[in-house]
Amino acid sequence: MLDWWIIEKSLENELTAQEKQLFDEWLEETPEHRLLYDKIKGAGHINNEAREFGRWRQDFQEKLNVRKRQEKRRMFLRLSQVAAVMFLLLGGGYWWFGRKSELPLTVESIYREPDRTKVRLTTASGEVLHLSSQVVSDTLEIDGVRIAKNQGTLVYDNNSDVLPVGESVYNEIEVPRGAEYCLVLSDGTRVWLNSDTRLNYPVSFEKNVREVELHGEAYFEVRQDKSKPFIVRTGQLKVMVLGTEFNVNTRIPDHVRTTLVGGKVQVAFGEADPCILRPGEMASTDLFSGKTTVEQVNIQKYIAWRHGRFCFEGATIEEIMQELALWYDLRVEYADERVKQEKFSGYLPRGESVMSILRKIEQTSYVHFTMIQNRIIVGY
């Protein structure tokens, strides 16, 4: 079985050797697969908004889900036969083998969508401003700097005539659960902030370095300036770049993940020797030991949020629920600890309702969800 995201990556020529092998095998499996791919490729770039492209993706995913359910049923029948024999041999007891629940998603009370507009900006003076993305456009003047607010993006004026002189003046933007925001710093660097994220930054970069502090997750598109390296700091870890695109995630317990999309970055923890990342690599830094490991990864898995999607690639239910909890503002409980290790793969739009997402996971796994307002109980 082939996941749709591998087809999308093939259009961008970004497949790893292992992914290309899977793709080639799928392509040669039946003439229908090659015909479908030729149609998709003929539609143009992956970002092509043609209605046909969306329909092909939906049809492909539906067929994939059917095949997964059929395989799980066959596996369940085989395990059931083994369990029946064991029951007769042992003379009783109980068994379970990840049986698919026949119950639909249980909704006991209405879920309340999070308010995705409550982004807060704290100025150097301590004033707190609420940046509602519902306002089409506005122009503010904060700490002597003109700031344009336009459809979920805050743009700092890079005109040196209006920037304050002397000691750096800092602002902090805070994006709550369920929201996203885009920020353009005074040097032109663009930052996309994921939900439950804070960024502290100067309103202008006056020294020989550009430095910001991150708590949460953000995607950076850094404006190149060799005379002023750009640094993202999170505790003792700092990521230094000259001009590149990368993602930094501080949410994993005791770890920070830095994923490089393009260019070059240097990751350093405390006084330890720094490591250099190449495009397609991710550095995972252990905040206790200070050790950083580097590996080649499918970057789409780590930056899908930036393009409005969830990319779950063999993810555990616990990892998935952590992502969903941040975006849909959920409180997650587990009726059975074993369910945390169940795995799911899928490429899902973040614009879908939480109930739609949970139903899709239920349809292709043995997991069952009970929803009580913003509380999710996960079990079998």
ZAMARGU-4260 file (C-alpha; in steps of 0.2 Angstrom, whole numbers, plus 5000, padded with zeros to 4 digits):
<rodrens>
0) 5000/5000/5000 | 5006/5017/4996 | 5002/5033/5005 | 4996/5049/4995 | 5010/5059/5002
5) 5023/5049/4993 | 5015/5053/4976 | 5015/5071/4981 | 5034/5070/4985 | 5037/5062/4969
10) 5030/5077/4959 | 5043/5087/4968 | 5057/5075/4965 | 5060/5074/4984 | 5058/5055/4987
15) 5071/5046/4997 | 5079/5030/4991 | 5067/5019/5001 | 5052/5030/4996 | 5057/5029/4978
20) 5057/5010/4979 | 5040/5009/4986 | 5034/5022/4973 | 5041/5012/4958 | 5034/4996/4965
25) 5016/5004/4966 | 5018/5011/4949 | 5022/4994/4941 | 5009/4985/4951 | 4994/4989/4939
30) 4992/4999/4923 | 4978/5009/4932 | 4991/5015/4944 | 5002/5022/4930 | 4987/5030/4921
35) 4982/5038/4937 | 4999/5045/4940 | 5001/5052/4922 | 4984/5061/4925 | 4990/5068/4941
40) 5007/5073/4934 | 4999/5081/4919 | 4988/5092/4931 | 5004/5102/4935 | 5013/5107/4951
45) 5007/5100/4968 | 5000/5116/4972 | 4989/5116/4957 | 4971/5120/4963 | 4962/5110/4949
50) 4947/5102/4956 | 4952/5086/4948 | 4968/5085/4958 | 4958/5086/4974 | 4946/5072/4968
55) 4960/5061/4963 | 4968/5063/4981 | 4951/5059/4989 | 4948/5044/4978 | 4965/5037/4981
60) 4964/5039/5000 | 4947/5031/5000 | 4953/5016/4991 | 4968/5015/5003 | 4957/5015/5018
65) 4947/5001/5011 | 4962/4991/5008 | 4968/4994/5025 | 4952/4989/5033 | 4952/4973/5022
70) 4969/4969/5028 | 4965/4972/5046 | 4949/4961/5045 | 4960/4947/5038 | 4972/4949/5052
75) 4958/4949/5065 | 4951/4933/5058 | 4968/4924/5059 | 4971/4930/5076 | 4953/4925/5081
80) 4956/4908/5076 | 4972/4907/5086 | 4963/4914/5101 | 4949/4902/5100 | 4962/4887/5100
85) 4971/4895/5115 | 4954/4897/5124 | 4950/4879/5121 | 4967/4873/5126 | 4968/4884/5142
90) 4950/4881/5147 | 4945/4899/5149 | 4952/4916/5152 | 4950/4931/5140 | 4959/4938/5125
95) 4961/4953/5114 | 4971/4956/5099 | 4967/4974/5094 | 4950/4970/5089 | 4942/4984/5079
100) 4927/4992/5088 | 4911/4991/5079 | 4905/5006/5088 | 4905/5023/5079 | 4913/5038/5087
105) 4904/5042/5103 | 4899/5060/5105 | 4891/5063/5122 | 4891/5082/5122 | 4895/5096/5109
110) 4913/5100/5105 | 4917/5118/5105 | 4929/5124/5092 | 4944/5135/5099 | 4944/5153/5095
115) 4958/5154/5081 | 4959/5173/5082 | 4965/5176/5099 | 4984/5180/5095 | 4992/5192/5108
120) 5006/5204/5106 | 5015/5211/5121 | 5025/5227/5118 | 5041/5233/5127 | 5030/5243/5139
125) 5020/5228/5144 | 5004/5233/5134 | 4995/5218/5127 | 4986/5219/5111 | 4974/5206/5103
130) 4977/5203/5085 | 4961/5197/5077 | 4964/5188/5061 | 4946/5193/5056 | 4951/5211/5054
135) 4956/5212/5035 | 4970/5225/5038 | 4976/5239/5050 | 4992/5249/5053 | 4999/5251/5070
140) 5013/5260/5078 | 5021/5251/5092 | 5037/5256/5101 | 5040/5269/5088 | 5039/5256/5073
145) 5025/5255/5060 | 5017/5238/5059 | 5005/5232/5046 | 4992/5219/5051 | 4984/5210/5036
150) 4974/5194/5036 | 4984/5185/5049 | 5001/5192/5046 | 5010/5205/5056 | 5024/5215/5046
155) 5037/5226/5054 | 5042/5241/5044 | 5061/5239/5039 | 5063/5258/5035 | 5078/5263/5046
160) 5071/5280/5048 | 5057/5275/5059 | 5067/5262/5070 | 5072/5267/5087 | 5091/5270/5090
165) 5101/5263/5105 | 5096/5248/5116 | 5086/5234/5107 | 5067/5235/5110 | 5058/5218/5111
170) 5040/5212/5107 | 5033/5195/5111 | 5019/5187/5101 | 5009/5173/5108 | 4999/5161/5098
175) 4986/5150/5108 | 4980/5133/5105 | 4970/5131/5089 | 4978/5146/5080 | 4992/5150/5068
180) 5000/5167/5064 | 5013/5174/5052 | 5026/5187/5057 | 5038/5197/5045 | 5052/5204/5055
185) 5061/5220/5052 | 5074/5212/5041 | 5062/5203/5030 | 5063/5186/5038 | 5046/5177/5038
190) 5041/5167/5053 | 5026/5155/5053 | 5020/5151/5071 | 5011/5135/5075 | 4998/5134/5089
195) 5003/5136/5107 | 5019/5145/5103 | 5028/5161/5109 | 5042/5171/5100 | 5052/5185/5108
200) 5061/5196/5095 | 5068/5214/5093 | 5057/5226/5083 | 5074/5230/5074 | 5090/5221/5072
205) 5103/5234/5076 | 5118/5224/5081 | 5129/5212/5071 | 5118/5198/5075 | 5099/5194/5073
210) 5092/5184/5087 | 5075/5178/5093 | 5069/5166/5106 | 5056/5153/5103 | 5045/5142/5114
215) 5034/5130/5104 | 5035/5127/5085 | 5039/5139/5071 | 5045/5138/5053 | 5058/5151/5047
220) 5061/5158/5030 | 5077/5168/5034 | 5082/5184/5024 | 5100/5181/5019 | 5112/5193/5027
225) 5130/5187/5028 | 5135/5201/5039 | 5122/5197/5052 | 5119/5178/5056 | 5102/5174/5061
230) 5100/5164/5078 | 5085/5155/5085 | 5088/5152/5104 | 5078/5140/5115 | 5086/5138/5132
235) 5104/5133/5130 | 5101/5127/5112 | 5104/5139/5097 | 5101/5137/5079 | 5112/5148/5068
240) 5109/5152/5050 | 5114/5164/5036 | 5099/5162/5024 | 5088/5146/5024 | 5071/5138/5028
245) 5069/5127/5043 | 5058/5121/5057 | 5061/5121/5075 | 5050/5111/5087 | 5053/5113/5106
250) 5037/5103/5111 | 5044/5086/5112 | 5048/5081/5130 | 5066/5084/5134 | 5071/5087/5116
255) 5072/5100/5102 | 5070/5095/5084 | 5077/5106/5070 | 5072/5101/5053 | 5081/5109/5038
260) 5072/5112/5022 | 5085/5122/5012 | 5101/5130/5015 | 5112/5126/5029 | 5111/5128/5048
265) 5122/5125/5063 | 5114/5118/5079 | 5124/5120/5095 | 5119/5116/5113 | 5129/5125/5127
270) 5147/5122/5125 | 5146/5106/5115 | 5153/5106/5097 | 5140/5112/5084 | 5134/5101/5070
275) 5129/5106/5053 | 5113/5101/5045 | 5110/5098/5026 | 5093/5099/5018 | 5082/5085/5022
280) 5091/5081/5039 | 5084/5083/5056 | 5094/5087/5072 | 5086/5080/5088 | 5094/5087/5104
285) 5093/5079/5121 | 5091/5094/5133 | 5097/5083/5148 | 5113/5076/5140 | 5116/5089/5127
290) 5119/5076/5114 | 5113/5080/5097 | 5109/5066/5084 | 5106/5070/5065 | 5096/5059/5053
295) 5089/5060/5036 | 5070/5062/5037 | 5054/5064/5027 | 5053/5083/5029 | 5035/5084/5024
300) 5031/5074/5041 | 5038/5089/5051 | 5033/5104/5041 | 5015/5098/5035 | 5007/5110/5048
305) 5015/5124/5038 | 5005/5119/5023 | 4989/5116/5033 | 4990/5097/5034 | 4994/5084/5047
310) 5006/5071/5041 | 5006/5055/5052 | 5019/5042/5046 | 5018/5027/5057 | 5014/5038/5071
315) 5008/5031/5088 | 4991/5036/5094 | 4999/5046/5108 | 5009/5056/5096 | 4994/5059/5085
320) 4983/5065/5100 | 4997/5077/5106 | 4996/5085/5089 | 4977/5085/5089 | 4976/5092/5106
325) 4986/5107/5102 | 4976/5111/5086 | 4959/5107/5092 | 4962/5112/5110 | 4958/5095/5118
330) 4960/5086/5134 | 4965/5068/5131 | 4963/5053/5142 | 4967/5035/5140 | 4955/5021/5145
335) 4968/5009/5141 | 4987/5013/5141 | 4990/5000/5128 | 4981/5010/5115 | 4995/5024/5116
340) 5006/5012/5105 | 4993/5009/5091 | 5000/5016/5075 | 4991/5026/5061 | 4997/5033/5044
345) 4988/5047/5035 | 4989/5064/5027 | 4974/5074/5033 | 4969/5093/5031 | 4970/5103/5047
350) 4954/5112/5041 | 4943/5097/5044 | 4933/5096/5060 | 4940/5086/5074 | 4926/5073/5073
355) 4930/5070/5055 | 4948/5067/5059 | 4944/5055/5073 | 4932/5045/5062 | 4945/5042/5049
360) 4957/5036/5062 | 4943/5024/5069 | 4939/5018/5052 | 4957/5012/5049 | 4963/5007/5066
365) 4957/4997/5081 | 4955/5013/5091 | 4939/5020/5098 | 4936/5038/5104 | 4923/5045/5116
370) 4920/5064/5115 | 4914/5074/5129 | 4915/5092/5124 | 4933/5096/5123 | 4938/5080/5132
375) 4943/5064/5122 | 4943/5047/5130 | 4954/5035/5119 | 4952/5016/5121 | 4948/5000/5111
</rodrens>
